[in-house]
Amino acid sequence: MTHLVVVSDTHLPSRAKDLPAPVWAAVESADVVVHAGDWCDEATVLALQDRSAQLVGVAGNNDGPDVRGHLPQFATFSLDGVRFGVVHETGGKDGRERRCDAAYADDLDVLLFGHSHIPWDSLTPRGLRLLNPGSPTDRRRMPTATWLELDVLDGALRGVELKHVPRR
């Protein structure tokens, strides 16, 4: 089994000084860490690279040249036959499944994205799984800050769990 931790929209250091301790613990125990953009500083990119067994990330709309110099706008990777894509923005929630089917369904099984700071888990009509982890540092309209943990085994997602940062 391969264990993934997925974060997005960390917005460091403007929204928080650091990732919450439970998120760092998850990062350090994961086989793969995915960040779906809006890191906002190069130090976060370097810290996640240093503390992750494997890091996959993309730049977001709030990322400057220091972050963009390390990351693409779109990334793909495969784990045990499951094809993943990572992008920051997918547009508004209305029509998201249709847009993502048109753009990605032939090439991917799972699309990980960010931008809204609001968790999302849906399946498009063509079978593409869309997942957004929310934000571990800026909960916006959510009751808690969040991240995702996924397990891949025997060519399929075996677990998708939305994790909540404990409120202080």
ZAGUFI-288947 format. One record per residue: x, y, z of N, C-alpha, C in turn. Coordinates in steps of 0.1 Angstrom, whole numbers. Atoms other than C-alpha are relative to their C-alpha. Example, Ala and Ser with C-alpha at 12.3 -4.5 7.8 and 13.67 -1.06 7.14 Angstrom:
2
+-------+-------+-------+-------+-------+-------+-------+-------+-------+
:  n.px :  n.py :  n.pz : ca.px : ca.py : ca.pz :  c.px :  c.py :  c.pz :
+-------+-------+-------+-------+-------+-------+-------+-------+-------+
:     9 :   -12 :     0 :   123 :   -45 :    78 :     9 :    12 :     0 :
:    -9 :   -11 :     0 :   137 :   -11 :    71 :    -8 :    11 :     8 :
+-------+-------+-------+-------+-------+-------+-------+-------+-------+
//
This chain:
168
+-------+-------+-------+-------+-------+-------+-------+-------+-------+
:  n.px :  n.py :  n.pz : ca.px : ca.py : ca.pz :  c.px :  c.py :  c.pz :
+-------+-------+-------+-------+-------+-------+-------+-------+-------+
:     8 :   -12 :     0 :     0 :     0 :     0 :     9 :    12 :     0 :
:    -7 :   -13 :     0 :    12 :    35 :    -8 :    -9 :    11 :     6 :
:     7 :   -10 :    -7 :     1 :    63 :    15 :     3 :    14 :    -5 :
:    -2 :   -14 :     5 :    -4 :    99 :     2 :    -6 :    10 :    10 :
:     5 :   -12 :    -7 :    -8 :   132 :    20 :    -2 :    11 :   -10 :
:     2 :   -10 :    10 :   -24 :   159 :    -1 :    -4 :    13 :     8 :
:     3 :   -13 :    -6 :   -24 :   196 :     9 :     0 :    10 :   -12 :
:     0 :   -11 :     9 :   -30 :   229 :    -9 :    -3 :    13 :     7 :
:     3 :   -14 :    -5 :   -33 :   266 :    -3 :     5 :     2 :    14 :
:    -6 :    -2 :   -13 :    -9 :   267 :    26 :     3 :    15 :     3 :
:    -1 :   -15 :    -2 :    -3 :   305 :    20 :    10 :     4 :    11 :
:    -9 :    -4 :   -10 :    28 :   306 :    42 :    10 :    10 :    -5 :
:     3 :    -2 :   -14 :    38 :   328 :    59 :   -11 :     9 :     2 :
:    11 :   -10 :    -2 :     8 :   351 :    53 :   -12 :    -5 :     8 :
:    12 :     5 :    -7 :   -20 :   329 :    66 :     4 :    -8 :    13 :
:    -5 :     7 :   -12 :     1 :   310 :    92 :    15 :     1 :    -1 :
:   -14 :     0 :     0 :    37 :   309 :   102 :     6 :   -13 :    -4 :
:    -5 :    13 :     3 :    41 :   272 :    97 :   -12 :    -9 :    -2 :
:    10 :    10 :     0 :    21 :   241 :    89 :    -3 :    -5 :    14 :
:     3 :     5 :   -13 :     2 :   227 :   119 :     8 :   -13 :     2 :
:    -7 :    12 :    -4 :    20 :   199 :   138 :    -6 :   -13 :    -6 :
:     6 :    12 :     5 :    -5 :   172 :   128 :     3 :    -2 :   -15 :
:    -3 :     1 :    14 :     1 :   180 :    91 :    15 :    -4 :    -2 :
:   -14 :     4 :     1 :    39 :   178 :    95 :     2 :   -14 :     3 :
:    -1 :    14 :    -3 :    35 :   145 :   112 :    -5 :    -9 :   -11 :
:     5 :     8 :    12 :    14 :   132 :    83 :     9 :     0 :   -11 :
:   -10 :    -2 :    11 :    39 :   146 :    58 :    12 :   -10 :     2 :
:   -12 :     8 :    -3 :    68 :   128 :    75 :    -3 :   -15 :     0 :
:     3 :    14 :     0 :    50 :    95 :    76 :    -5 :    -5 :   -14 :
:     5 :     3 :    13 :    37 :    96 :    40 :    10 :    -6 :   -10 :
:    -8 :     5 :    11 :    51 :    77 :    10 :     2 :    11 :   -11 :
:     1 :   -11 :    10 :    41 :   106 :   -13 :    -7 :    12 :     6 :
:     7 :   -12 :    -4 :    32 :   142 :    -5 :    -3 :     8 :   -12 :
:     5 :    -8 :    12 :    12 :   163 :   -30 :    -4 :    14 :     5 :
:     5 :   -14 :    -3 :     8 :   201 :   -28 :    -5 :     6 :   -13 :
:     7 :    -4 :    12 :   -17 :   215 :   -52 :     0 :    16 :    -1 :
:    -2 :   -14 :     3 :    -5 :   251 :   -52 :    -4 :    10 :    10 :
:     1 :   -11 :   -10 :    -5 :   284 :   -34 :     8 :    -3 :    12 :
:   -10 :     2 :   -11 :    26 :   277 :   -13 :     3 :    14 :     6 :
:    -3 :   -14 :    -2 :    34 :   314 :   -14 :    14 :     4 :     4 :
:   -15 :    -3 :    -2 :    71 :   311 :    -4 :     8 :   -12 :    -3 :
:   -10 :    10 :     4 :   101 :   292 :   -15 :     4 :    -9 :    12 :
:    -4 :     7 :   -12 :   109 :   282 :    21 :   -10 :   -12 :     2 :
:    10 :    11 :    -2 :    77 :   260 :    22 :     3 :   -11 :   -10 :
:    -4 :    10 :    11 :    87 :   243 :   -11 :    12 :    -8 :     5 :
:   -12 :     7 :    -4 :   121 :   235 :     3 :    -2 :    -8 :    13 :
:     3 :     8 :   -12 :   108 :   224 :    37 :    -7 :   -13 :    -3 :
:     8 :    12 :     3 :    83 :   200 :    22 :     9 :   -10 :    -8 :
:    -9 :     9 :     7 :   110 :   186 :    -2 :     9 :    -7 :    10 :
:    -9 :     5 :   -10 :   133 :   181 :    28 :    -7 :   -11 :     9 :
:     7 :     8 :   -10 :   106 :   164 :    50 :    -9 :   -11 :    -6 :
:     8 :    10 :     8 :    89 :   143 :    23 :     8 :   -11 :    -6 :
:    -7 :    11 :     7 :    99 :   109 :    11 :     0 :     3 :   -15 :
:     2 :    -4 :    14 :    86 :   120 :   -24 :   -10 :    12 :     0 :
:     9 :   -12 :     1 :    70 :   154 :   -32 :    -4 :     2 :   -14 :
:     5 :    -5 :    13 :    48 :   163 :   -62 :    -7 :    13 :     3 :
:     7 :   -13 :    -3 :    37 :   199 :   -64 :    -2 :     8 :   -13 :
:     2 :   -10 :    11 :    24 :   226 :   -87 :    -1 :    14 :     6 :
:     1 :   -14 :    -4 :    24 :   263 :   -86 :   -15 :     5 :    -1 :
:    14 :    -6 :     0 :    -8 :   283 :   -78 :     0 :    14 :    -4 :
:     2 :   -14 :     4 :   -21 :   317 :   -87 :     7 :    10 :     9 :
:    -6 :    -9 :    -9 :    -6 :   333 :   -56 :    15 :    -3 :     1 :
:   -14 :     3 :    -1 :    29 :   318 :   -61 :     8 :     9 :   -10 :
:    -8 :    -9 :     8 :    56 :   342 :   -73 :    11 :    -8 :    -7 :
:   -10 :     6 :     7 :    87 :   335 :   -93 :     9 :    -9 :     8 :
:    -8 :     9 :    -8 :   106 :   320 :   -64 :    -5 :   -14 :     1 :
:     6 :    13 :    -1 :    81 :   292 :   -61 :    -2 :    -6 :   -14 :
:     2 :     5 :    13 :    73 :   289 :   -98 :    13 :    -5 :    -7 :
:   -12 :     5 :     4 :   110 :   283 :  -104 :     3 :   -14 :     3 :
:    -2 :    14 :    -4 :   107 :   250 :   -87 :   -11 :   -10 :    -5 :
:    12 :     8 :     2 :    73 :   238 :   -99 :    -7 :     3 :   -14 :
:     8 :    -2 :    12 :    52 :   232 :  -130 :   -14 :     5 :     3 :
:    14 :    -4 :    -2 :    16 :   244 :  -135 :    -9 :   -13 :     1 :
:     8 :    12 :     0 :     4 :   208 :  -140 :    10 :   -11 :     2 :
:    -9 :    12 :    -1 :    20 :   175 :  -129 :    -8 :   -13 :     0 :
:     6 :    14 :     0 :    12 :   138 :  -134 :    10 :    -9 :     6 :
:    -8 :    11 :    -5 :    24 :   107 :  -117 :   -10 :   -12 :     1 :
:     7 :    12 :    -1 :    13 :    71 :  -114 :     5 :    -8 :    12 :
:    -4 :     9 :   -11 :    12 :    48 :   -84 :    -9 :   -13 :    -1 :
:     6 :    13 :     1 :     4 :    11 :   -87 :   -12 :     0 :   -10 :
:    10 :     0 :    11 :   -15 :    18 :  -120 :   -11 :    11 :     1 :
:     9 :   -12 :    -1 :   -35 :    48 :  -107 :     6 :    12 :    -5 :
:    -6 :   -12 :     6 :   -29 :    78 :  -128 :    -6 :    13 :     6 :
:     3 :   -12 :    -7 :   -29 :   111 :  -109 :     4 :    12 :    -8 :
:    -4 :   -13 :     5 :   -29 :   147 :  -121 :    -1 :    10 :    11 :
:     1 :   -11 :   -10 :   -23 :   178 :  -100 :     0 :    13 :    -7 :
:     1 :   -13 :     6 :   -34 :   213 :  -109 :    -5 :     9 :    11 :
:     5 :    -9 :   -10 :   -42 :   244 :   -88 :   -15 :     3 :    -2 :
:    14 :    -5 :     2 :   -74 :   257 :  -104 :    -7 :    -9 :   -10 :
:     9 :     7 :    10 :  -103 :   239 :  -121 :   -12 :     8 :    -3 :
:    12 :    -9 :     3 :  -127 :   269 :  -123 :   -10 :    -2 :    11 :
:    11 :     0 :    -9 :  -159 :   274 :  -104 :    -7 :   -14 :     2 :
:     5 :    13 :    -3 :  -178 :   245 :   -88 :   -11 :    -4 :   -10 :
:    10 :     3 :    10 :  -207 :   248 :  -113 :     7 :    -5 :   -13 :
:    -6 :     5 :    12 :  -197 :   226 :  -143 :    13 :    -6 :     1 :
:   -14 :     5 :    -2 :  -165 :   214 :  -127 :     2 :   -14 :    -6 :
:    -2 :    14 :     5 :  -171 :   177 :  -135 :     0 :    -1 :   -15 :
:     0 :     0 :    15 :  -179 :   184 :  -172 :    13 :     6 :    -5 :
:   -12 :    -6 :     5 :  -149 :   207 :  -176 :    12 :   -10 :     2 :
:   -11 :    10 :    -3 :  -126 :   181 :  -159 :     0 :   -12 :    -9 :
:     2 :    11 :     9 :  -140 :   153 :  -180 :     6 :     3 :   -13 :
:    -4 :    -4 :    14 :  -133 :   172 :  -212 :    16 :     2 :     0 :
:   -15 :    -3 :     0 :   -97 :   182 :  -201 :     8 :   -12 :     4 :
:    -9 :    10 :    -6 :   -85 :   151 :  -182 :    -4 :   -15 :     0 :
:     5 :    14 :    -2 :  -107 :   120 :  -182 :     7 :   -11 :    -8 :
:    -6 :    10 :     8 :   -89 :   102 :  -210 :    14 :    -4 :     6 :
:   -14 :     2 :    -4 :   -55 :   105 :  -193 :     2 :    -3 :    15 :
:    -1 :     1 :   -15 :   -62 :   104 :  -155 :   -11 :    -8 :     6 :
:    10 :     7 :    -9 :   -80 :    84 :  -128 :    -4 :     9 :    11 :
:     2 :    -9 :   -11 :   -77 :   111 :  -101 :     6 :    13 :    -3 :
:    -5 :   -14 :     1 :   -73 :   149 :  -103 :     0 :     6 :    13 :
:    -2 :    -7 :   -13 :   -60 :   166 :   -72 :     1 :    15 :    -3 :
:    -1 :   -14 :     3 :   -66 :   203 :   -71 :    -3 :     8 :    12 :
:     1 :    -9 :   -11 :   -68 :   233 :   -48 :    -8 :    13 :    -4 :
:     5 :   -13 :     3 :   -76 :   270 :   -50 :   -12 :     5 :     9 :
:    12 :    -5 :    -7 :  -110 :   272 :   -32 :     1 :     0 :    15 :
:    -1 :     2 :   -15 :   -98 :   262 :     3 :   -12 :    -8 :     5 :
:    11 :     8 :    -4 :  -129 :   240 :     4 :     1 :   -14 :    -5 :
:    -1 :    14 :     5 :  -127 :   202 :     3 :   -10 :    -4 :   -10 :
:     9 :     4 :    11 :  -142 :   185 :   -27 :     3 :   -15 :    -3 :
:    -2 :    14 :     4 :  -147 :   148 :   -35 :   -12 :    -3 :    -9 :
:    10 :     4 :     9 :  -167 :   139 :   -66 :     5 :    -9 :   -11 :
:    -3 :     9 :    11 :  -168 :   115 :   -95 :    -7 :     6 :   -12 :
:     6 :    -5 :    12 :  -173 :   128 :  -130 :    -8 :   -11 :    -7 :
:     7 :    10 :     7 :  -197 :   111 :  -154 :     9 :   -11 :    -7 :
:    -9 :     9 :     7 :  -167 :    95 :  -172 :     9 :    -8 :    10 :
:    -7 :     8 :   -10 :  -153 :    82 :  -139 :    13 :     6 :     6 :
:   -11 :    -7 :    -6 :  -126 :   108 :  -130 :    -3 :     4 :    14 :
:     1 :    -4 :   -14 :  -122 :   113 :   -93 :     6 :    13 :     2 :
:    -5 :   -13 :    -3 :  -119 :   149 :   -83 :     1 :     2 :    15 :
:    -3 :    -2 :   -14 :  -103 :   157 :   -49 :     7 :    13 :     3 :
:    -6 :   -13 :    -5 :   -95 :   190 :   -32 :     1 :    -2 :    15 :
:    -2 :     2 :   -14 :   -79 :   188 :     3 :    -5 :    12 :     9 :
:     3 :   -12 :    -8 :   -91 :   223 :    14 :    14 :     6 :     3 :
:   -12 :    -7 :    -4 :   -64 :   242 :    33 :     3 :    -3 :    14 :
:    -4 :     3 :   -14 :   -45 :   232 :    64 :     3 :    13 :     9 :
:    -4 :   -12 :    -7 :   -39 :   269 :    73 :   -11 :    11 :    -1 :
:    10 :   -10 :     2 :   -69 :   289 :    60 :   -13 :    -6 :    -3 :
:    12 :     8 :     2 :  -102 :   273 :    65 :   -12 :     7 :    -7 :
:    11 :    -8 :     7 :  -123 :   301 :    49 :   -14 :    -3 :     6 :
:    13 :     2 :    -6 :  -159 :   291 :    53 :    -2 :   -14 :     6 :
:     1 :    14 :    -6 :  -152 :   256 :    67 :     2 :     1 :    15 :
:    -2 :     0 :   -15 :  -154 :   247 :   104 :    14 :    -2 :     4 :
:   -14 :     3 :    -3 :  -118 :   235 :   104 :     9 :     1 :   -12 :
:   -10 :     1 :    11 :   -87 :   236 :    83 :     2 :   -15 :    -2 :
:     1 :    14 :     4 :   -82 :   203 :    64 :    12 :    -3 :    -9 :
:    -8 :     6 :    10 :   -60 :   180 :    44 :    -5 :   -13 :    -3 :
:     4 :    13 :     4 :   -64 :   147 :    26 :    10 :   -11 :     2 :
:    -9 :    11 :     1 :   -49 :   113 :    31 :    -6 :   -11 :    -8 :
:     5 :    10 :    10 :   -52 :    86 :     4 :     9 :   -12 :     1 :
:    -8 :    12 :     1 :   -41 :    50 :     2 :    -3 :    -6 :   -14 :
:     1 :     7 :    13 :   -34 :    32 :   -31 :     5 :   -14 :     1 :
:    -3 :    14 :    -1 :   -34 :    -6 :   -33 :    -6 :    -7 :   -11 :
:     5 :     9 :    10 :   -38 :   -31 :   -61 :    -7 :     8 :   -11 :
:     5 :    -8 :    12 :   -44 :    -4 :   -88 :   -12 :     8 :     3 :
:    12 :    -8 :    -3 :   -71 :    15 :   -69 :     2 :     8 :    13 :
:     1 :    -7 :   -13 :   -78 :    41 :   -42 :    -7 :    -9 :    10 :
:     6 :     9 :   -10 :   -85 :    21 :   -11 :    -5 :     8 :    12 :
:     4 :    -9 :   -11 :   -90 :    50 :    13 :     2 :    14 :    -4 :
:    -1 :   -14 :     2 :   -97 :    87 :    10 :    -6 :     6 :    13 :
:     5 :    -5 :   -12 :  -100 :   105 :    43 :     4 :    15 :     2 :
:    -2 :   -14 :    -3 :  -105 :   142 :    50 :     4 :     1 :    14 :
:    -5 :    -2 :   -13 :   -84 :   151 :    80 :    -2 :    15 :     4 :
:     3 :   -13 :    -5 :   -92 :   181 :   102 :    11 :     4 :    10 :
:    -9 :    -6 :   -10 :   -67 :   203 :   120 :    -8 :     4 :    12 :
:     8 :    -3 :   -12 :   -78 :   205 :   156 :     0 :    15 :     3 :
:     1 :   -14 :    -3 :   -90 :   239 :   166 :     6 :     3 :    13 :
:    -7 :    -3 :   -13 :   -71 :   257 :   193 :   -10 :     5 :    10 :
+-------+-------+-------+-------+-------+-------+-------+-------+-------+
//
